Amino acid sequence: MAVWNKDKFIQQDSNQHHSPGVKLKLKPCIIFASLMFAAAIAVCGPANADASSRTNILFVFSWHQGMPWQVEIEHGFKEHLKNNASNANLFFEYMDAGRFNSMHHPDIFEKYLLEKYKDHQMDYVIFESGPANKLFYYYPDLFENSKKYIVNPNPIHGGLRNDGSTVIPVTADYEKTVQQLLAVSKGKTIYLVAGATEASKERVQKTTEITLALAPKKRVVPLIGLPMGQLIKKVSNLEPDSVIFYLLFFEDGKGNSHIPYDAAKQISSHASVPVYSLWTSLMGSGIAGGYMLSGELVGKKIAAIITNPDLAKKTDYTNLADEFHGYYYDWRQLKRWGIEEKSLPPGSKILFKDMTFFERHRREIVFGSLSLVLIISFIWIGALSKEISKRKKIGRELQYSENRYRGLSDASSEGILITEKEKIVDINRALEEIFGYSLEEAVGMNAVDLMASSEREDVLKKVLSGYEKSYETLGQKKDGSIFPIEIHAKMVSFQDRQVRVAAIRDLSEQKKAQTLLMESEKRLIEAQKVAKMGYYVFNIKTGHWTNSPELDKLFGIGKSFNRNIEGWKQIIHPDHQEEMIDYLQVHVIGNHQKFDREYKIINQSDQQEYWVQGIGDLKLDADGAALELFGTIQDITQRRQMEKALRESQQNMASILNNTHDLIVRLDRNFRHIFANPALYAATGLSPEEYLGKTNEEIGMPEELCHFFETKHEKVLATGEPEVFTFGFRAHNERFREFQAVVTPEFNADGEVETIINIMRDITELKQAESEKNRIIKELEKTLSEVKTLRGLIPICSRCKKIRDDQGYWNNLETFLEEHSDASFSHGMCQGCLEELYGQEDWYIKRKQKEESQL
C-alpha cells in the first residue's frame, strides 16, 4: 500500500510474517474468508512477480533521504510503474552531498556502490542533480552494462550523448512563472526573496530581467541574503497590494545555513502578503502556489521513457519544460489571502483542500460497511457455541499479541533472534535479510550455526554464561560469506518460557565506511606532506590555536610551544610581524574577511626563512561574533623561488624579444597571430590591434605569399617537424627584403601541436654580400685561368744565368720568361751590379755622396 504526503513516500510491504494462531473449527467462516480472499486475488492480480524477471533500476540521488524534491521524483516514478503494472526492483542511494561535499566524496561513493551492488546487474541507473551527475562524469564506466539517465544537468542540452547515456534536462520555466505571478499581482511591487549563494543571485537576476521585460512599470525589489530575523521583520510590513516571490534560501549573508523548506515556512508565516514560488516541493510550507516545476511529473516522465522504448525514441529532450510544469495552489493559502478559485488558470490543482465527511472518514466507512457485511454473514452462518466463542476470543488476543510483537519486531532495523536452549524459535524480517535464511529455514537451527566456524566456541560460551553486554564477532550467511556483526543479548520471559533474545546488527557498511575514512585520512595526511601543508583551528575567545603535525614540522615547533598570538608572532619574520598581526585583528576578526595572505616565517628549529600561504575562514555565532578561525598554511618557498626565477627568465626573454632584429610571431592552429615582437610591427608597419588575432589574409598579405605560408604551416602541424625556408617580402617602406624563416612546433601536455613559432631573419644584406662575393670569385677564377705557369725542371747556367730551351739553345733569362709567360721586362741595374761596374768612377762616387747627404 502506498501512502503519500509532502515529506515522504512509504512503501509498505504486505508480505508480512504471521505466527500461527489458535485453530478454530469455523468451517463456514473459513469458507467465507477463503472466498473473499480469492475474490481479492482475482481483482488485484498476483502480488509479486518472479523477481528474476524484473528489471533492476537504481536511483542515485544527490542529497539526503527525505529531501522533498527527491521524494516527489521517487513518488512520481513509482506511481507510473504502479499504474502501468510494470515489474521492477527499485534501489535508492543518497549521496547526502550537503554534508559530505568533499573532494573525495565521489571516489568513496563509487567504491561504495561497486561493493554494495557487485552481485546485482543494473538495467538502468538514474543520476539525479549536480553531485550525482558529477559522479557519473568522473566514473562513466560505473555499471558499464546498464543504460544511464542523467537528470537535471543544467545547462547541458538533453538527448542521447556519445557515451550512450541520455540527458533529461529539468529547468524551471521562469517566463511562464513570472507571467502567472504578474497575473495574480494586483500591486506594482514584487519582492524577490533569496539566499546569499551565487545560484540564488543568478535566479534573482534572471527573474528581474524577465519581469521588467514583461512589465516595465512593475517595481522589483530584491531581498538577497538578509539575516533571517531582519528578513522576517521586512516581509511582515510590506505594502498590502505587493507579492513575494521565493527563490530558495540556503544561506544568509553571514554564512548561516538554512533548509529552503523551513526558511519558506518562517517567511510565509510572518509575511503580510502572499508568497509564490517555482517548485511544488515547497508546497505545504506556506507557499500560495503558481506555475511550478513538479518533481512528481519529472519522476513519471523518467519512468515512462524507461518502460516505453518507442516513447524514448520519440521524445524531444530539448522541449520537456511544459511536461514538467503545472498550476498548483495551496487551498489554505488561497483562503488566507482571499483568492478565489475561479480566478486561477484552468486545470489548476488545489492541494490541502478540506475533505468532505466521506473523504475524511472513507477508511472507517469502508471498514464499517465491510464489518456490517461480515456481521450479517456471521448471523447468517449461525450462532456458535460458547466454548468456541471463548476460544475465538483467546485466539484473537493471542493473534493480536503475536501480530503486535511481529509488527514491532519487523519494524526494527536490527536483526532479532529468539532462541530456546540454543535453538532458534523465531527471527524477524531484518535477520532474514542479514543472514539470507527464511523464517521457515531458520526455526530449529542451532543459533551458533549463524556464526563463522572460528567464532562459534566463543559465542557458545557467552550464550551459556548468560553474557548480556554488546560484543563484536563474525557471522556467516547462508551462502557461506563471512561478515562482521554486533550482538547484544539477554534472557527474557516469552509465552511462559525463558528465551534468549539477541539483537544483531550487520557492521559491514560501518566497517567499510571506517576503512574508507581511515584511507581518506591517510591520503589526507600524505597529501599534506606532499603539499607541505598543515591545518589549524584558532579559538578567538581563548586566543589559542591547535594544529596538525605537519604544521609543527613547517613551523619547527614542539608540543610545549606556546600556541597563542604571541607564539605566532614569534614565528613570523620580523619584516612581516606588524603587518600580519594587524591583518588578523582588523581585517579578518574585525571585518569578518577570509584569511588569505602570503608571508615569511622563521622556522624555530633550523632558523631558516620560509615563505608560507595562510588561508582561513571564520565561524560566527548567532550574533555575528567571530568564534573560530580555521584553515591551512602551506610552504610556498619553492614556488616563490620558481616565480622569481620565472620573472627573471621572462624579463630576459622580453629583453631578447624586444631588442632582437629578428621578426618573431606565434600562431594558433587556425593560423591566427597570437603574439608578435616589436621588430615585426616595425617591419610591417602594423599596430598590435591591426595584427593580433588575425590571419595573414586578414592583415592584407599578398595572396600568393599567404598560400605559401599556409602550406608550410600545415606541414609543421601535420608532421610536428620544423621547417626552414626563405621568402621575399616588400616592407611598409616599399623596400623589398628577403627573409629566412624557421617554423617550429609547440606541443601541449598530450603531445599534440598546439601552436607554432615563426622566427624570420632579414637576410637582404647577407644575400647582397653573398652575390658580391660570388662576383669577385668569378673574376679571380677568370684571371687565374689566363695566367701561364712554368712547371718542371728548368736548366740554367750557373754563371751567366742563360736558360736552355727544348731545342738545346741557350737563351737569355728575359727571352725565356717572355716566351713562357705574359710578363715583360723593364731593364735596369741592381745596386750590386752598379758597384761592380762603376764603383771606381768619380761621377758615381759623387752622386752616391750627394744622395747620402740628402738623407
SVG drawing of the C-alpha trace seen along z (x, -y; Angstrom):
<svg xmlns="http://www.w3.org/2000/svg" viewBox="-29 -67 167 95">
<polyline fill="none" stroke="black" stroke-width="0.4" points="0.0,0.0 1.4,-3.4 0.8,-6.4 1.7,-9.9 2.4,-13.0 4.6,-16.1 7.6,-14.7 8.0,-11.0 6.8,-8.1 6.4,-5.0 6.2,-1.6 4.5,0.8 5.3,4.4 2.2,6.6 4.3,9.8 4.3,9.9 5.2,12.9 2.4,14.4 2.7,16.7 0.2,19.5 -2.8,18.5 -5.5,20.7 -7.1,23.2 -10.8,22.7 -13.2,25.1 -15.1,22.4 -15.6,24.1 -18.2,21.7 -16.1,18.7 -13.1,20.3 -15.0,20.9 -16.4,17.3 -12.9,15.8 -11.4,18.0 -14.0,16.8 -13.3,13.2 -9.5,13.8 -9.9,15.5 -12.0,12.6 -9.4,10.1 -6.7,12.0 -8.9,12.1 -9.4,8.4 -5.9,7.3 -3.9,9.9 -0.7,11.5 1.1,9.6 4.5,10.5 6.0,11.5 9.1,13.6 11.9,11.4 14.3,12.8 12.2,11.5 12.1,8.0 14.0,5.0 16.7,3.6 16.6,-0.2 19.0,-2.2 18.4,-5.8 21.4,-7.8 20.1,-10.9 22.4,-13.8 21.1,-14.8 19.8,-13.3 17.0,-10.9 13.6,-12.6 14.5,-15.8 11.1,-16.9 12.3,-17.3 13.8,-13.8 10.7,-12.4 8.5,-13.9 10.6,-12.3 10.6,-8.9 6.8,-9.1 6.1,-10.0 8.3,-7.2 6.6,-4.6 3.1,-5.9 3.8,-5.4 5.1,-1.8 2.1,-1.0 -0.4,-2.4 1.2,-0.6 1.7,2.7 5.4,2.6 7.6,5.1 10.8,3.6 13.2,3.9 13.9,0.4 17.1,-0.6 17.7,-4.1 21.0,-5.6 21.6,-9.1 24.9,-10.8 24.0,-13.4 26.2,-15.9 25.0,-18.7 27.0,-17.2 29.7,-15.3 30.6,-17.6 34.3,-16.9 36.9,-16.3 37.0,-12.6 33.2,-12.1 32.6,-10.8 35.6,-8.4 34.3,-7.0 30.7,-6.8 31.8,-5.0 33.6,-2.3 30.6,-2.0 28.3,-1.4 30.6,1.1 30.9,3.1 27.2,2.9 25.9,3.9 28.6,6.2 26.1,9.1 23.4,7.1 23.1,6.4 21.5,3.0 19.5,2.5 19.0,-1.3 20.9,-3.8 19.5,-7.3 21.8,-10.1 19.7,-13.0 21.1,-16.6 24.6,-18.1 26.6,-15.9 25.2,-12.7 25.8,-14.0 29.4,-14.7 29.8,-11.1 28.8,-9.8 31.1,-12.2 34.0,-11.1 33.1,-7.4 31.3,-6.9 32.0,-3.2 30.2,-2.7 27.6,0.1 29.0,0.3 26.3,2.7 23.4,0.5 21.5,-2.3 22.4,-5.7 20.0,-8.6 21.4,-12.0 18.7,-14.1 18.8,-17.9 22.4,-18.5 21.6,-22.1 22.9,-23.7 23.8,-20.6 21.3,-20.0 19.1,-17.0 19.1,-13.9 21.4,-10.9 25.1,-11.5 28.1,-9.9 28.7,-7.7 25.3,-6.1 23.7,-8.0 20.5,-10.0 20.3,-13.5 16.9,-14.6 17.2,-18.4 15.0,-19.7 14.8,-23.5 12.3,-25.9 10.2,-27.9 10.9,-31.4 9.0,-33.2 5.6,-31.4 6.1,-31.5 6.6,-35.3 3.6,-35.7 1.3,-33.9 2.9,-36.0 2.1,-39.2 -1.5,-37.9 -2.2,-37.5 -0.2,-40.5 -2.5,-43.5 0.1,-45.9 3.2,-47.3 5.8,-45.8 7.3,-42.2 9.7,-41.3 12.3,-38.7 13.5,-36.7 16.6,-34.6 19.8,-33.5 23.3,-34.8 24.7,-31.9 25.7,-32.7 22.9,-30.4 20.3,-32.4 21.7,-35.7 21.6,-34.3 17.9,-33.3 17.1,-36.8 18.9,-38.5 17.1,-36.3 13.7,-36.8 14.3,-40.6 15.2,-40.8 12.1,-38.7 9.7,-40.7 10.9,-44.1 10.8,-42.9 7.2,-41.7 6.0,-44.6 8.4,-47.6 6.2,-49.5 6.4,-46.9 8.8,-47.6 11.1,-44.7 12.8,-44.7 15.5,-42.0 15.8,-40.9 19.0,-38.8 20.9,-37.1 19.4,-39.1 19.7,-37.5 16.5,-35.6 15.5,-37.9 15.9,-41.0 14.1,-39.3 11.1,-38.3 10.9,-41.9 11.0,-43.2 8.3,-40.8 5.9,-41.4 5.5,-45.1 5.1,-45.1 2.6,-47.1 -0.8,-45.3 -1.0,-45.0 2.5,-43.6 3.6,-39.9 6.7,-37.9 8.4,-35.6 10.5,-33.0 13.7,-31.8 15.2,-29.5 17.1,-30.4 20.2,-28.1 22.5,-30.7 22.2,-34.2 24.8,-37.0 26.5,-35.9 27.1,-32.4 24.4,-30.8 22.9,-27.7 19.1,-27.2 16.9,-24.5 14.8,-26.1 11.6,-24.4 11.9,-25.5 13.0,-29.0 9.9,-29.3 7.8,-28.3 9.3,-31.1 8.9,-33.7 5.3,-32.8 4.1,-32.6 5.2,-36.2 4.6,-37.7 1.9,-40.3 1.4,-39.4 1.1,-36.1 4.3,-34.1 4.7,-32.4 7.5,-30.2 8.7,-27.8 8.8,-24.4 6.0,-22.1 8.3,-20.5 7.8,-23.7 4.0,-23.2 2.8,-22.9 5.4,-25.4 3.1,-28.4 3.6,-29.0 0.4,-30.1 1.4,-28.4 2.0,-29.4 3.2,-27.9 5.5,-25.4 8.1,-22.7 6.9,-19.3 9.3,-16.6 6.4,-14.1 5.9,-14.9 9.7,-14.5 9.6,-11.1 6.6,-9.9 8.3,-11.1 11.6,-9.2 9.6,-6.0 7.6,-6.4 10.8,-6.8 12.5,-3.8 9.4,-1.5 8.5,-2.5 11.3,-2.3 9.1,-3.9 8.4,-6.9 12.1,-7.2 12.9,-7.5 10.1,-10.0 10.8,-12.2 12.0,-15.7 14.5,-16.0 15.2,-19.7 11.5,-20.7 10.3,-19.0 9.5,-22.1 5.7,-22.0 5.5,-18.3 7.3,-19.1 5.2,-22.2 1.7,-22.8 -0.5,-25.2 -0.5,-24.3 -2.1,-26.1 -2.5,-25.6 -6.2,-25.8 -5.3,-27.1 -3.3,-30.0 -6.0,-30.9 -8.4,-31.2 -5.9,-33.1 -5.4,-35.8 -8.9,-35.8 -8.0,-34.5 -11.0,-32.9 -10.5,-29.6 -12.4,-30.8 -9.6,-33.4 -7.0,-30.7 -5.9,-29.3 -7.9,-26.4 -6.6,-23.0 -5.1,-24.3 -4.5,-21.7 -5.7,-22.7 -3.8,-21.0 -4.6,-20.6 -8.3,-21.3 -10.6,-20.4 -12.1,-17.0 -15.8,-16.1 -17.2,-13.9 -17.0,-10.9 -13.4,-11.7 -12.3,-12.3 -13.9,-9.0 -13.6,-6.9 -11.5,-4.3 -13.9,-4.0 -16.9,-3.9 -15.4,-1.2 -14.3,0.9 -17.6,0.3 -19.5,1.4 -17.3,4.5 -17.8,5.2 -21.5,4.9 -21.4,7.4 -19.3,9.8 -21.6,9.4 -24.6,10.2 -22.7,13.1 -21.9,14.4 -25.5,14.0 -26.5,15.9 -24.0,18.7 -25.5,19.1 -24.5,18.6 -21.6,20.5 -21.2,22.3 -20.0,20.5 -16.8,22.6 -15.9,21.7 -16.6,18.0 -14.2,18.2 -11.5,19.9 -12.0,17.4 -11.6,14.6 -8.4,16.2 -7.2,16.7 -7.8,13.1 -6.0,11.9 -3.1,14.2 -3.1,13.3 -3.2,9.6 -0.3,10.1 1.7,12.0 0.9,9.6 1.9,6.7 5.1,8.4 5.7,9.3 5.0,5.7 7.4,4.3 10.0,6.9 9.8,6.4 9.8,2.6 13.3,2.9 16.3,2.3 18.3,4.7 18.0,8.5 16.1,10.0 16.9,13.6 15.0,15.6 16.5,18.9 15.5,21.5 18.2,23.9 20.4,22.6 17.8,23.5 16.2,20.8 12.5,20.3 11.8,17.1 13.6,14.4 12.4,11.1 12.5,9.8 15.7,7.8 17.5,11.0 16.3,12.8 17.8,10.1 21.1,10.1 21.7,13.9 19.7,15.0 17.6,17.6 13.9,17.5 11.9,17.9 11.0,21.5 14.6,22.4 15.9,20.7 13.5,22.2 15.1,25.2 18.6,24.3 21.4,24.1 22.0,20.4 25.8,20.7 25.5,22.0 24.9,18.4 28.4,17.6 31.7,18.1 33.2,21.5 36.2,19.8 33.9,17.8 31.3,20.5 33.1,21.8 33.5,18.3 29.9,17.3 28.6,20.5 30.4,19.7 28.8,16.3 25.4,17.8 25.8,20.5 27.1,18.0 24.2,15.5 26.6,12.8 24.5,9.6 27.0,7.0 27.4,6.0 30.3,7.6 31.5,7.9 32.1,11.2 31.8,12.7 28.6,14.0 28.2,16.5 25.4,16.0 23.5,18.8 25.8,18.5 28.9,19.1 30.1,15.5 31.7,14.1 30.8,10.6 31.2,8.6 28.3,8.3 27.5,6.8 25.4,8.9 23.5,7.7 21.5,10.4 19.6,11.0 17.3,13.6 13.5,12.7 10.2,14.3 8.2,15.1 4.9,17.1 5.7,18.5 9.2,19.6 12.7,18.3 14.2,17.5 17.3,15.6 16.6,12.5 19.5,11.2 19.7,8.0 22.2,8.5 23.5,5.6 25.4,6.0 28.6,4.0 29.7,4.5 28.8,1.0 30.2,-0.6 33.5,1.3 33.7,0.3 33.0,-3.3 35.6,-3.2 38.1,-1.7 37.3,-4.3 37.6,-7.0 40.9,-5.7 42.2,-5.5 40.9,-9.0 42.6,-10.4 45.8,-8.6 45.6,-10.1 44.9,-13.5 48.0,-13.2 50.1,-12.0 48.7,-14.9 49.6,-17.4 53.2,-16.0 53.5,-16.2 52.0,-19.7 54.0,-20.8 50.7,-21.9 49.2,-21.8 45.9,-22.9 45.0,-24.9 42.0,-25.9 42.3,-29.2 39.8,-29.7 39.3,-33.5 37.8,-33.7 40.6,-31.8 43.3,-33.2 44.9,-29.7 45.2,-27.5 45.6,-23.8 47.2,-22.4 48.2,-19.2 51.6,-17.5 52.6,-18.7 52.3,-22.3 54.5,-21.6 57.2,-20.5 56.7,-23.6 56.9,-25.9 59.7,-23.9 57.8,-23.8 57.2,-21.1 54.3,-20.2 55.5,-22.6 55.4,-25.6 53.0,-28.4 50.3,-28.3 48.7,-31.8 49.0,-35.2 52.5,-35.8 53.7,-32.4 52.5,-33.0 54.1,-36.5 57.4,-34.8 57.2,-32.5 56.5,-35.4 59.6,-37.0 60.3,-40.4 59.7,-42.2 56.1,-40.9 55.1,-40.8 53.2,-44.1 51.5,-43.8 50.2,-40.2 49.1,-40.9 47.1,-44.0 45.7,-41.9 44.4,-39.2 42.9,-41.5 41.5,-44.3 40.6,-42.7 39.9,-39.1 38.5,-39.1 37.2,-42.7 35.8,-42.9 35.0,-39.2 37.1,-38.8 38.6,-35.5 42.3,-35.0 44.3,-34.8 47.9,-36.1 51.4,-35.2 54.1,-36.0 57.6,-34.9 58.3,-32.9 61.3,-31.8 61.4,-28.0 62.0,-27.8 64.1,-24.7 66.6,-25.4 66.1,-29.3 65.7,-29.2 63.4,-31.7 60.4,-30.2 57.5,-31.7 54.1,-30.4 50.5,-31.0 47.8,-31.1 44.1,-30.5 41.3,-30.5 37.6,-31.1 35.7,-32.4 33.0,-30.6 30.5,-33.1 28.0,-32.7 24.3,-33.6 25.0,-37.3 27.6,-37.5 30.6,-37.5 33.8,-35.6 34.2,-32.3 36.9,-30.4 39.3,-30.8 40.2,-27.6 42.2,-26.9 45.6,-25.8 49.1,-27.0 51.3,-25.8 55.1,-26.1 55.4,-28.1 59.1,-28.8 59.9,-26.7 57.0,-28.3 58.2,-31.8 61.7,-30.8 60.4,-29.4 58.2,-32.5 61.3,-34.7 63.3,-32.6 60.3,-32.7 60.1,-36.5 63.8,-36.8 63.5,-34.4 60.6,-36.3 62.4,-39.6 65.4,-38.1 63.1,-36.7 61.3,-40.0 64.6,-41.9 65.7,-39.5 62.3,-39.6 62.2,-43.4 65.7,-44.1 66.3,-41.4 66.1,-42.4 64.5,-39.0 60.8,-39.0 59.0,-36.6 55.4,-35.6 53.3,-32.8 50.2,-31.4 47.4,-29.1 46.1,-26.1 43.8,-28.3 46.9,-30.4 45.8,-33.4 48.6,-35.6 48.5,-35.5 51.9,-37.1 54.4,-39.3 57.6,-41.2 58.3,-44.9 60.6,-44.1 57.6,-42.6 55.5,-45.6 58.4,-47.8 58.8,-45.7 55.1,-45.5 54.0,-49.0 51.1,-47.4 49.9,-48.0 49.1,-45.2 45.4,-45.9 45.7,-45.5 47.8,-42.3 46.9,-40.2 44.0,-37.8 44.0,-37.9 45.3,-35.6 47.7,-36.6 44.8,-37.2 43.1,-39.5 46.2,-41.7 46.4,-42.1 49.4,-39.9 49.6,-39.1 47.5,-36.0 50.5,-34.0 52.5,-34.6 49.5,-33.7 49.2,-30.4 53.0,-29.8 52.9,-30.3 49.8,-28.2 51.4,-25.3 54.5,-25.5 52.4,-25.9 50.1,-23.0 53.1,-20.7 54.5,-21.6 51.1,-21.0 50.8,-17.6 54.4,-16.3 55.4,-18.0 58.7,-18.7 60.3,-22.2 60.5,-23.8 63.3,-26.2 62.7,-28.3 63.2,-31.7 60.8,-34.2 60.7,-37.8 58.5,-40.5 58.0,-44.2 58.1,-46.1 55.9,-49.1 58.7,-51.5 58.4,-49.9 61.8,-48.3 61.9,-44.7 63.5,-42.5 64.5,-38.8 63.9,-36.7 64.9,-33.3 62.1,-31.6 62.4,-28.9 58.9,-27.5 59.0,-25.4 56.0,-23.4 55.0,-23.8 53.4,-20.8 50.7,-20.6 50.7,-18.1 49.1,-15.4 51.9,-15.6 49.8,-17.4 50.9,-20.5 49.1,-23.4 50.9,-26.5 53.8,-27.2 56.6,-29.8 57.8,-31.6 61.2,-33.3 62.2,-35.4 65.6,-36.9 66.3,-39.7 69.0,-38.3 68.8,-41.0 72.3,-42.4 73.7,-38.9 72.3,-37.9 73.8,-41.1 77.2,-40.3 77.0,-36.7 76.3,-38.0 79.2,-40.3 81.5,-37.5 80.4,-35.3 81.2,-38.1 84.7,-38.5 85.3,-34.8 84.3,-34.6 86.6,-37.4 89.5,-35.8 88.8,-32.5 88.9,-34.2 92.2,-35.9 93.8,-32.7 92.7,-30.9 94.6,-33.5 97.9,-33.2 100.6,-31.0 102.6,-28.9 106.1,-27.3 106.4,-23.8 109.0,-21.1 112.9,-21.2 114.4,-24.3 118.2,-24.0 120.0,-27.3 123.7,-28.3 125.2,-28.9 127.4,-31.7 125.6,-33.7 122.1,-32.6 121.1,-31.6 118.4,-29.0 118.5,-26.1 115.3,-25.6 113.7,-22.4 115.9,-22.6 119.1,-22.8 119.8,-26.6 120.8,-28.8 118.7,-31.9 118.7,-35.0 116.5,-34.7 114.4,-37.6 113.7,-36.0 112.7,-32.6 110.3,-34.2 108.7,-36.4 108.1,-33.3 106.6,-31.2 104.5,-33.9 102.7,-37.1 105.4,-39.0 107.6,-41.7 110.7,-43.3 111.9,-46.9 115.7,-46.8 117.6,-48.3 120.6,-47.6 120.7,-46.5 122.9,-48.1 125.4,-45.3 126.0,-45.4 126.3,-49.3 129.0,-48.9 130.8,-46.3 130.8,-48.2 131.0,-51.9 132.2,-51.8 135.6,-53.4 134.2,-56.1 134.3,-59.7 130.8,-60.6 129.4,-57.6 131.2,-58.3 129.9,-62.0 126.3,-61.0 126.4,-58.5 127.8,-61.0 125.2,-63.6 122.3,-61.0 123.7,-60.1 124.0,-63.8 120.3,-64.3 119.2,-61.6"/>
</svg>
